[in-house]
Amino acid sequence: MPPLPSRLPGVGTTIFSVMSALAAETGAVNLGQGFPDFDCDPRLVDAVSHAMSAGLNQYAPMTGVPALRQAIAAKLQSLYGRAYDAEREITVTAGATQAILTALLALVHPGDEVIVLDPCYDSYVPGIALAGGTAVRVPLQPGSFRPDFDRIAAALTPRTRALIVNTPHNPSGTVWREADMLRLQELLAPTGVWLISDEVYEHMVFDGQLHASAARHPGLAERALIVSSFGKTYHVTGWKVGYVAAPAALSAEFRKVHQFNVFSVNTPVQHGLAQHLADPQPYLELPAFYQRKRELFRAGLGATRLRLLPCEGSYFQCVDYRDLALPERELPEAAFCEWLTREIGVAAIPLSAFYGDGFEQGVVRLCFAKRDETLQAALERLARL
């Protein structure tokens, strides 16, 4: 057979898989890949088990179980003040990554451009390529990771089909402010550019700040596919269930693709989530839950020579290692992460992996969505730095 031309010739095994495998091989504490090592609320497991026992095990409606879509719409209206029609404007997805790819396949045509803000989540650019589009990378401001609206404006062209924003931001933990969203709304107002708003960490915003959802602003909401994730919110990343909220016409196009690349999502899990979502306390208490872990982790890191970057949201803490009194401070980020895993026993992710050009700044990402004992074990090892 002739060689198979690759649809993604520049893509190999992700850095997350590489570092997790190395952590397992070496017995390192894995603070690389972003998943909790603690259990979810037992009530949620009971709700899903009850749905299974009740025989709710066949295909769900393509758009999602009605009770779950209604609960999502109620949550969005309560938190962000926008009334989404549960029937026409909410779609349950097989996680946020599938939602983002489906959005790109629905919006982007060959020759279109999609703006991404570097550093960005690693699925964005391959998704754009699969849709036949071209990724236009605009860097966030180095150090602060705040949006540079002058550079975003300069990147907008007649070929720009969409812009992807992510707040709270993975990998940096930066949170967009209300003023940022208003500036974005002003910038996009005269254009026909669609917005994909990745808000999977919406309930992990710290220090009393409010999550700046695109749903809060009519000029953004009318052009936005808003993506969120129950996996992040309820500590069940392996269940791979999320959702997209978008205006009816936009949802209709999204669903045309969704019905052929997924069709429907895990039925008993949807019923369990619908029951659990009726109580807002678990997601309303999440900022305090993760802020306490952030404080514990940052206090421990303060005993090292690692320089802490701000963490305003998400469950990621970035650190600059260039002040270490070790020769390894001169290593590129990927090599430093390998050394840190093998020699110190803590796995991290290089920030350069989130940049298209592999931009190096001596910064790595650590995940603090872990049990306190896990964090303490990692801190004891990092204290050697």
N, C-alpha and C positions, 0 to 999 in steps of 0.2 A: 504494500500500500504506500502511496506517496505520503510525505510528511503532512501532518495536519496543521494548517495555518492557525495560529493562536488568535483568539479574539482579544486577549489581554497579554500581549507578548512581554510587557515590562513587569508583570506581576508574578511574584513568587510566594513562598510561605510567609504569612504575616509575622511581624516582630512579636506579636502577642503569643503566637504559637511557639515561636523559637524560644522566647524567654521562659514561658511556662514549662516547656520540655526541659530546658536547662535547669530550672528550679527543681523539678522532680528528680532529675538525674543527680543533682548535687545535694539534695536535702535542704535547699535554701528556703527561707520564708518568702513566699510569693506575694510581693506587693506590686507586681507588674500588671497582670491582667485585672481588669476592673470588675470583680464580682465579689459579693460577700461570702464569708466563710461561716456565717451563722444562719440559723433557721428563720423561716418566715413565721408569721402569726399562726399558731395552730388552728385558729378559727377559720382561716382561709383554706387550709388543708382539709378541714372537716367539711367546709362548704363544697369543695370540689369533689370530695369522696361521696358526699350525700348526692350530688348531681349524678355521679357515676352509678351509684346504687339505685337511683330513681329511674335509670334507663335512659338518661340523656346522653347517649353515646353515638348518635348518628350525625350526619352532616348538619352543621348550623347553616342558617341563611348566609348567602354569599357576603352580605354587608355586615353581618354580625348578629348575635342574639339581640332581639329588640330590648330586653330589659337592661342589657349592658350598654347599648347605645343610648338609651334614655338616661341611665345613670351618668354616663360621660357628659352628655349635654347638660345635665343639671349641675355637674361639678364645674364645667367651664363657665356657665352663667353665674354661678355663685362666686367663683374666684375672680373672673375676668370681665364680667358684665356683658358678655356677648351671647345672644340666644342662637344656638345652632339647632337646626331641625334634625332630630334624632333619626328620622326616616331617610332624609335626603342628603345630610351633610356630615354624618359621622360614619366612618368605616373602620371595623376592627381588622387588624393586620397581624401577620405572623412575626411580631416584633417590629422594632423601629427600623432596623436595617432593611428589611423587606419593604417597609413603607417608603423609605427614601428611594430605593431602587425603582419601585413602582411609580413613584411620583416623577422620577426622571424619565422613565420610559413613556409616561403619559404626556409629558410636556415637551420633551426635547426631540428635535428632528435633525437629521444629518446636516452639518454645517452650522448649527446653532452653537452659541457660546453660553457657558454657565460659570458664573463667578463663584469661587470658593475662597475663603479667608484662611490663609496659612498662619499657624499650623492647624490642620483640620483632621477630623476623623477619617480613618483610612478607607472607608467604603465609598466616599463621595466621588472621587476621581474615577475609579473603575466603573462606577455606575454611569457616569457621564459618557465614558468611552463606549460602554455597551449600548447606550442610546444613540450613538453616532455623533455625539456632540464633542465640543472642545472645552476643556477646563481652562479657565483664566484665573490664575492664582494671584491674589492680592494679599500681601503680608499684613498681618496685624502688627501693631507697633511693638518692636522688640522690647522685652523687659516687662512692659505693662500688659501686653496682649489686648490693648484696646483698639477698637476699629478706627481706621484712618479713612475718613469719609472723602477726603480730597482724592486719595488713590482709588477708592471705590468709584467715585464719580468719573475719574479719568478712564476707568476700565469699561464703563458702560458704552456700548456701541449699538448700531441698528441690528447687529447679530445676537445681542444678549437676550437669551430666552428666560433665564432664571438666575437667582442669587440664593445661595444657601448660607443661612446664619445659624449659629449654635450658641445658646445661652441657657443656663450656665455652661461654660465652655470646657469641652474636653479637647486638649489635655491640660489647659492652664489653670482652670478653676476661676477664671475671670467671669464676672457677671455684667451684662449690659445694663445700663441705667435707663430710666424713662427718657432722659434727654437723648440718648443714643437712638431709641426707637422712633422718637419724634423726628430726629434728623434723617433717619432712614426713610420714614414715611414721606418727608419733604423731598428727598432725593429721588424716590421712585415715582412720585405723583405724576410727573409728565410722561412717564414711560409705560410701555406694555410689558414690563418685566414681571414675571411671577416670582413669588417668594416661597422657598422651602424653609420653614422655621423648625429647627431641630431642638425640641424642648424636653428631652428625655430626663434631664435633671431638674425639672421645674420645681420639685419639692425639696431641693437641697440648696437653699439660699440662706445665707447666714447674716448675723449681726443686725437683725431687724429689717433687712432690705426686702422689697417686694420683687417677685419674679416679673420681669418685663416681657410678658407674653405678647406676641403679635396680635392675639385676640383682643387685647385692650384697645387697639387703635383701628378705627374703621378703615382708614386708608391703607393699612397693611392687611387687615383681616380679609378684605375683599379680593386680595390677590394671593392669599397665603394658603399653603397646605401646612397645617400645624401638626407636628409629629410628637407623640409621647410614648412612654413605655411602662407597662405594669411591672415588667421585670425589675426595673430600677426602683420603682416606688415601693414595691412590696417584697423586695429581696428574693425574687424568683426568676432570675435571669434565664434559667434553663427552660422555663415555660414558653418563652418567646411569644408573648402577646403584647401588642401595642395598639395604637389607633391613629387615625388621621382625621382632623376636623378641617373642612374646607367648604366654601360656598357651593351651592347645589350644582351649578354648571361645571365647576372644577372637579367636584366629587364624581360627577357622572363620567368624566374622562378618566379619572383615577380608577374607577371601578371597572371600566372596560378592560384595563390591563390586569387589575387585581383578580378578576374572575378567571383569567387564563394562566396566571403564574402561581396562584395559591388556591383560588376559589373560596374556600372557607377555612376557618380557624378552629382549633380544638374546642369542641362543644362543651364538655363538662367544666373545663377551666373557665370558659366565658360565663357560664351560669354561676360558678363560685365567685368570680370577680364581681359580677353584678350584685350579688348579695353583700360582699365585703365592702364594695364601694358605697353602699347605702349609709355607712357610718364614716363620716369625714375625719374622725379623730386620728386614725392611723397615718394619713398623709399630712394632716395639719401638725402632727407632733414630729414629723420627720426632720424638719430643720433643726430642732433642738437636739434630737437624737444624734444626728451627724455632726452638729457643732461641738457637742461634748467630745466625740471621737477626734475631731479636728484639734481641739485644744489639748487633749491628752497627747496626741501624736506630735504636735508642734512643740509642746513643752519638753518632750523627750529629745526631739531633734535639736533643741536649743543647747543641749550638752555636747553637740558635735561642732565641727567647723563647716558644716554644710550651711549655706546661706538660704534661708527660707524666703520663697517668693510669696506674695499675697495669695490667699485662698479665700475667695468670696462665696464660692458655691461648688457644687458637684461633690464627689468624694475623692478628689485627687489633690495631692500636695506636690508642687514642683520645687526642686532644690537646685541650687547652683553649687557645683563641687570644685570650682576653680580656686577657692581659698584653702583647700586642704593642704596640710603640711606633708604631702606625700607626692612622690614622682608621678603617681597615677592621675594626678590632677591635670596632666598634660594630654591624657588620652582623649581621642574622639569619643563622643557619647556612647556609641554602640559598644566600643571596646571597653569603656569604663563600666558599662552595665554588665558585661560578661565578667570582668574582673570582680565587680562587687558581688555578683552571684557566686562565683567560684571561691573567692578568697575571704569575703566577709559573711557570705551566707544570706544575702538579701537580694531578691530579684526586683529590678526596676525596668522602666521603659525609657529609651532615649528620646528626647523631644525631636531630634533630627528626623526620626521616622515619620513624623507628621507633616514634614515639609516636602514639597516637590523637588527642591534642589538639595535636600539633606542639610539645610542650614545648621551650622554648629554654633552653640552658645554656652556649652558646658552646663547644660540643664537636663535633669532627668525627672521622670514622673513616678510618684509612689501613690499607691491606693490605700486609703485608711478605712475602707469598708470591711473591717475585720473585727473579730472578737478582741476584747481588750488584751487577752492573754497572747494573741498573735502579735498585736502591736507591741506589747512589752518585749516579747521575744525578739522581734526585729530591732527594737530600740537598743536592747542590750548588745546586739551585734554591731549596730551602727555606732555605738559609743566608742568603738575602737578607732573610728576615723578621726 
